[in-house]
Amino acid sequence: MRKATIIDVAERAGVSIKTVSRVVNAEPHVRPSTKEKVDLAIASLGYEPNQAARSLASHRS
């Protein structure tokens, strides 16, 4: 079985990929009800952010 992606979480929660990113990164301006939907989708899919991708995106290794 393949690992869940941020796209899978967004589809399950019915939100955009950026909204999932905001929730995962604890950014402001996310409605509590939206955060709850995303958190439920993350839990049900067993989503874990890809640490290698995060390092590349932040230019840290």
N, C-alpha and C positions, 0 to 999 in steps of 0.2 A: 504494500500500500504506500502511495506517495505521501510526502509531507504536505500539510496544508500551507497555502500561500496567502499573502495579503489579499490577493484577488479573490480567493475562495471566501475569506472572512468578509470582504466587502459585499460579495454576492449574497451570502447567508444573512447578513445584517441589513441588506437593502440600502447601503450607503456607498459613498465613493471611496476609492482607495486612499485619497488624501485624508478623509475623515478617520479611517482606520489608523493611518499613520499618526494623526493628531492624538488619538486615544492611546496608542502604544507609547508615544513619546511624551505623554502627559502635558500636551500643549493646551493653552487656554481656549476659550470660545467653543466648547463642545457642550451641547445641551446634556443634562444628566440622563434624560431618557435615551438619547442617542448613544451615550457612553455605555449605558446598561445593555442596549442591543448589541453593540460591538463586543463588549465583555462576554456576553452570553455566547456569541458566535465563536469567539476565540476559545472559550472553554469547551464548547461542544466539538470543535474541530481539532483541538489540541495544538493550536498554532503557537509556534515559537519563532521569534524573529531570527533571521539568518545573521549570525555574528560576523561572518566573513563579508557579507554585503554591507553591513553597517560600518565596518572598518574601512572598506573601499569608499563608501559615500562620505565618510567624515575625514578621509585622507589620513587616517591613523592605522597603524599596524600592530 
